[in-house]
């Protein structure tokens, strides 16, 4: 059993291998990267708790990498490694969100204590997030489900019928469609609503860490298990456990979850005694579980236990009439704590929202609203406050690619036109092309001017 997962970002092979040997002997699982690009790719694939990162890397500065990592993985703690003890770099690293920094070779004795403290902070922040989620769920109900479209009304009706029962619920739908909001509403309107609601994203942990989070462990069960720990299953006793991204759960843990559903008992890691619990399971996934069963990645018996009540949440692009309602809700909610000078949205702003494809669903809509609020200086959101690529032609945003040359050219022309305030002669000069070429490009890309 590993203590945690550590990513070492270091281009010097000897240094990287030395750190790996020391930390592996301590019980950590180690991942390696020699540059910024490889590190970001590794973080997309693996669950990491703490990062050890060199300041000087072949393709960038490790200090600049910190905010990029924290934006994607807020609970990862980052310890910077510097060869020179550079004070300005160290200060900037802390400002960017690093946990601490150490000087290579000179601070070897500090690495393990510092790593353990960083790990404790990471665990604490995850626990705080869970408690905040639990507190929020106490006030949640189906009034928090915004929308009047047929698909959302049908999902809401079925959820309200299932809520008073103890039946497991399986929530299906794309990422960002509001599955956790539904889970909290089901719990809040159930007979368990005075008890604990806990949620866990099954894709955010490695197999070993996920098992530990769910089932807990006895003291001495593995290296670093100094004291006994309750898992979320035990902490959620008498309440509700929400398992998001259940399709990512390893098969071995699926068998253990099935046992809980069938017998209401489980065994902690390193223990032999069965513990009896009374919990309700609400699971969610964006995967086709029947296809996962056919391909051997999900247990059929677990699926049929979870599939007692299945609720499919529609994608946002399938509920166009709900977009103005959701946008107004987010404007009101976000402006209560910040940006209170903003009172509403123009019709053109709302129309642009309705024309977007919303691959990120409600989560993406909230992000766009908040981004627009950040740049808005007046009291009304307008098209000019939207992301730059939306401001001329939202129809083409569906096909934009960061790698396609035509998409890059299209976006660049949009930005220059905006900079020139629509003056095509000035834009053509800035682009270093003829005015006829600019008009041809505008027509070719269907850029609204």
Secondary structure, 3 states (H helix, E strand, C coil): CCCCEEEEECCCHHHHHHHHHHHHHCCCEEEEECCHHHHHHHHHHCCCCEEEEECEECCEEHHHHHHHHHHHCCCCEEEEEECCCCHHHHHHHHHCCCCEEEECCCCHHHHHHHHHHHHHHHHHHHHHHHHHHHHHHHCCCHHHCCCCCHHHHHHHHHHHHHHCCCCCEEEECCCCCCHHHHHHHHHHCCCCCCCCEEEEEHHHCCHHHHHHHHHEECCCCCCCCCCCEECHHHHCCCCEEEEECHHHCCHHHHHHHHHHHHHCEEECECCCCEEECCCEEEEEECCCHHHHHHCCCCCHHHHHHHCCEEEECCCHHHCHHHHHHHHHHHHHHHHCCCCCCCCEECHHHHHHHHHCCCCCHHHHHHHHHHHHHHHCCCCEECHHHCCHHHCCCHHHHHHCCCCCHHHHHHHHHHHHHHHCCCCHHHHHHHHCCCHHHHHHHHHHHCCCC
